[in-house]
Amino acid sequence: MIVLDSSGWIDWLVDGPRADRVGEWLAREDALVPTVVIYEVAKFMLRTRPQTEALAAVARLREYEVVPLDERIAVEAADISLRHDLPMADALIYATAQVHSATLVTADAHLQGLDGVEFIAAEEGLSPATANSPSDQAEVR
C-alpha cells in the first residue's frame, strides 16, 4: 500500500517526464489518496488546464481509495508537523500514510529519511517541483 504525494499524481496525470516511474508504482501497489492531495491536484489542474479537462483529471484520483481527513489523521499530522517542522499539507499526507501503515512515495527532500518514506530523487522519478516542470504543458491522461 502506498500514498503518492501530489507532485507524483500531477506528473502521472499530465503524462509528465516522470509519469512512467509513477505508473510503475501504481501498477504494483494499491494507492490511498488523502483528500488534501485532491485539493492540491485540483488547484494545480484548474490553474493550468481548462475546467473540464482539470475536473476529468481529478476524477481519475477517485479510481483509487480516497482517505478523508479525520480526527485521528489531523492530530497525528499536527504532532508530525511539530516534530519534523513540516508544512500542513505534507504533514497530512505523511500522517495519512502512517495511520494506514502505507509507504509514502515522494521526491520532497524534507520528507527524506522519515520512517515509512520511499524517497525518489528527481532524476529517478517524482519531481518536488512538478508545478514548474515542462510537464505543465503536457496533455492530461
C-alpha positions in Angstrom: 0.0 0.0 0.0 1.3 3.4 -0.9 0.4 7.1 -0.5 1.7 9.1 -3.5 2.3 12.7 -2.9 0.6 15.5 -5.0 3.6 16.1 -7.3 3.6 12.4 -8.2 -0.1 12.4 -9.1 0.3 15.5 -11.2 3.2 14.1 -13.1 1.2 10.9 -13.8 -2.0 12.8 -14.8 -0.3 15.1 -17.3 2.0 12.4 -18.6 5.0 14.4 -17.5 8.6 13.2 -17.7 8.3 11.1 -14.6 4.9 9.6 -15.5 6.3 6.1 -16.3 8.1 5.8 -12.9 4.9 6.8 -11.1 2.9 4.4 -13.3 5.2 1.6 -12.1 4.4 2.3 -8.5 0.7 2.5 -9.2 0.8 -0.8 -11.2 2.4 -2.7 -8.4 0.8 -1.2 -5.3 -2.6 -0.2 -4.1 -2.8 3.5 -3.6 -4.5 5.7 -1.0 -5.4 9.3 -1.9 -5.6 11.7 1.0 -8.2 14.4 0.5 -5.6 17.1 0.8 -3.9 15.6 -2.3 -7.2 16.0 -4.2 -7.2 19.7 -3.2 -3.6 20.2 -4.3 -4.0 18.4 -7.6 -7.3 20.2 -8.3 -5.8 23.6 -7.6 -2.9 22.8 -9.9 -5.0 21.4 -12.7 -7.6 24.2 -12.5 -4.8 26.8 -12.7 -3.2 25.1 -15.7 -5.9 23.4 -17.7 -9.4 24.1 -19.0 -12.0 23.3 -16.3 -13.5 20.2 -17.9 -10.0 18.8 -18.5 -9.0 19.6 -15.0 -12.1 18.0 -13.4 -11.7 14.9 -15.5 -8.1 14.5 -14.4 -9.1 15.0 -10.7 -11.8 12.3 -11.2 -9.1 9.8 -12.0 -7.9 10.1 -8.4 -11.3 8.6 -7.3 -10.3 5.4 -9.1 -8.2 4.8 -6.0 -9.2 4.7 -2.4 -9.8 8.3 -1.2 -9.0 8.8 2.5 -10.9 11.6 4.1 -9.3 13.8 6.8 -10.5 12.6 10.2 -9.6 13.5 13.8 -7.0 10.7 14.1 -5.1 11.9 11.0 -5.5 15.5 11.9 -4.0 15.0 15.4 -1.2 12.8 14.0 -0.4 15.4 11.4 -0.2 18.2 14.0 2.3 16.1 16.0 4.3 15.2 12.9 4.4 18.8 11.8 5.8 19.9 15.1 8.3 17.1 15.4 9.6 17.4 11.8 8.8 21.0 11.0 6.6 20.1 8.0 4.1 22.3 6.3 0.5 21.3 6.9 -0.2 19.5 3.6 2.9 17.5 3.8 2.2 16.5 7.4 -1.4 15.5 6.5 -0.1 13.4 3.6 2.6 11.7 5.7 0.1 11.2 8.6 -2.3 9.5 6.3 0.4 7.1 5.2 1.4 6.5 8.8 -2.1 5.9 10.1 -2.8 3.4 7.3 0.6 1.7 7.5 1.3 2.7 3.9 4.6 3.8 2.3 4.7 7.5 1.3 6.3 7.8 -2.1 7.8 11.3 -2.6 10.6 13.3 -4.0 10.1 16.1 -1.4 13.6 16.3 0.2 12.2 17.5 3.6 10.5 14.1 3.9 13.6 12.1 3.1 14.7 9.8 5.9 11.4 9.7 7.8 10.1 6.3 8.7 7.9 4.8 6.0 9.0 7.2 3.3 10.3 6.0 -0.1 12.3 8.9 -1.4 12.9 9.1 -5.1 15.4 11.6 -6.3 14.0 13.8 -9.1 16.2 12.2 -11.7 14.8 8.8 -10.7 11.1 9.6 -10.8 9.0 12.2 -9.0 9.8 15.8 -9.1 9.3 18.0 -6.0 8.8 21.0 -8.3 6.4 19.5 -10.8 4.4 22.7 -11.0 7.5 24.3 -12.6 8.4 21.5 -14.9 7.9 21.1 -18.6 5.0 18.7 -17.7 2.9 21.8 -17.2 2.4 21.8 -20.9 1.7 18.1 -21.4 -1.7 16.7 -22.2 -3.8 15.2 -19.4 -4.1 11.4 -19.4 
